[in-house]
Amino acid sequence: MMLHPDRLFPSDPAQRDIARRLYAAVSNLPIVSPHGHTDPSWFAKDEAFPDPAALFVKPDHYAFRMLYSQGVPLESLGVPRADGGAVETDSRKIWRLLAQHWHLFRGTPTRMWLDHAFETVFGVTERLSPASADRIYDQIDACLQSPEFRPRALFKRFNIELLATTESPLDTLEHHRAIRESGWDGCVITAFRPDPVVDPEFEGFQANVETLGALAGENTTTWAGYLNALRNRRQYFKEVGGATSTDHGHPTAVTADLSTAEASALFDKALRGTVTAAEAELFRGQMLTEMAKMSLEDGLTMQIHPGSFRNHNPVVFERFGRDKGADIPTRTDYVRALKPLLDRVGNERDLTIILFTLDETSYARELAPLAGHYPALRVGPAWWFHDSPEGMRRYREMITETAGFYNTVGFNDDTRAFCSIPARHDVARRVDCAFLARLVAEHRLEEDEAAELAVDLTYNLVKKAYKL
Ligand SMILES: [Zn+2]
């Protein structure tokens, strides 16, 4: 066996015993996954995943960015090229490359997630290595060909109560519609991610806004028509895709609260493609405030995921497109950046805005104080580069003293890698129980309070924040 039952628990015996007791009460709770990037067509079509490389390597930017950093070309890992150029298609070869470089993942969460999936999903009990690569490939491949390993069966086996995907307003939600019409009882919902139509610097912005108008039956050459189209698509996402949230992946947390005349003039410029970088930033900021105002009307919880410098590597972007492991965190300001939005909606009790960060220095200095004051704000869980045991510990240590536990919202797996979902939620549950165990051992909490908190952090807070 690769997974130790006490993994991630404190090594101090007294704390470890408390952590074991807390974890025992939450380990089997259902998974609620309110934000992520799995493909809804998996659950609509319920086709077998093709092979181990297609499942674990080709779509996982955590996996291939590490190999790329050590000189392995993305082509050799089967990552599709934007120009349709040749890439490796032999899945066994791709798998062997992963095995050959397995040592690179020592000490990383990717290693924990993959080991967890190999063992708990596919029954693999030996470590991946060049010697075991073919055996493990054959074992996983054989599993994938049986009906118990189809997406819907795995969804049930993973004990997923709800899974949210993320779609652009230009998406027809055909897969979500198909899931509903199929009569399957798994709960897969969408989330509204308008970046392609609210960011003047997004590829194809002008054409995207035009398509938005066509889909919504609104004239999106005017500011009022554009806002109506967005309102219309939000409603569509709620009705057809079951959306309860929006998501915003902006480079910064900048917000603005312009007059209608100013916003309208800026929109015209964006449509003409003549905005400067500073004006594009201002426009995105205005749109965050517009989205918050719409959330007040339609009740969608708002998620802000700022601070990623996307597509940092132009060579990789040109050759392979977005989301290829070349996104790098930046320093992020919230206190000044969010003020226009908070001046407008910060005191609303019926609005939930969840703030995420890739800049851990903002936890104790900015995010916990903000969420510990404004009724509309919550702090989202440790995200992306910090979705790791150490990242989660730092998060609890830096957030709790000022924001408490109840201004947080449970865990998000935020993943494209379906089989890593149980692993990621298990890591979060274990790290939270370890943190709570320390508070109990230090006589800062009674154990019955810690037990209640463990359930809240695993299950109740996420359902409340996302209105599920
Ligand atoms: Zn995400």
Residues whose N, C-alpha, C, O or C-beta is under 5 A from the ligand:
A	BS01	ZN	D414
